[in-house]
């Protein structure tokens, strides 16, 4: 089985979902997006055991940035 994930959307979603938990480095850099992204990938790998996993990211600016 092949899973294809939108990496940009996943990171964006977790950045704002984890912002309430205020996960951060000792210097204050937010890490919620990284934690949520990694947690989602690990959960998917453990629960679904895909044969293949592809994570795609946007290249450069998207149309959303011009709005």
N, C-alpha and C positions, 0 to 999 in steps of 0.2 A: 504494500500500500504506500502511496505517495501523499504526503501532506505538504501543502504550499501555504506559507504564512506571509502576511504583509508586515514586514518588520517595522516599518515606519509607524504604521497605525498601532501596532502592538506596543511599541515603546511610548508613543504619545498617550495611549490609553493608561498605561501603568504609571507614567509620570504624574498625571493628574489624580489617579486613584490613590497612589502612595503618598501624595503631597500632604495628606492629612496626618500620616504617620511620621512625617518628617525624618525619614531615613537619610542620613548624611555622613560624610567623612568627618574626620576630626577638624578639618579646615572649613567645614560648612557646606561643601559641595553636595547637592542632592543626589541620592543614589537610588531613589524609589523606582525609577524607570528601569534601571539595570537589574535590580532585585526582582521586580515583577516579570520582566522579560525572561530572565533566567529561570524563574520559578515556573512560568508557563511552559517553557521548552522542556524542563525536567519532568513536569507532570505529564506532558504529552508523550514523552519518550517512555516513561514508566507505565502509564496506563494503556496507551494505544499500541506501543511497540511497532512503530512504522518501519517499513523497509527502507524508505527514503524520506528525508525531510529537507525542504528547500525554504529558505527565508529570503525574501526579496525586499530590497530597499529602493526608495525613490532616488533618481539621479538628479542632483541639483534642486533647483526651485520647482515647486509644483504650482498648479493653477490656484491653489488655495492661498498662496502667499501674496498674490496680486489683488485679492479681494479686500 
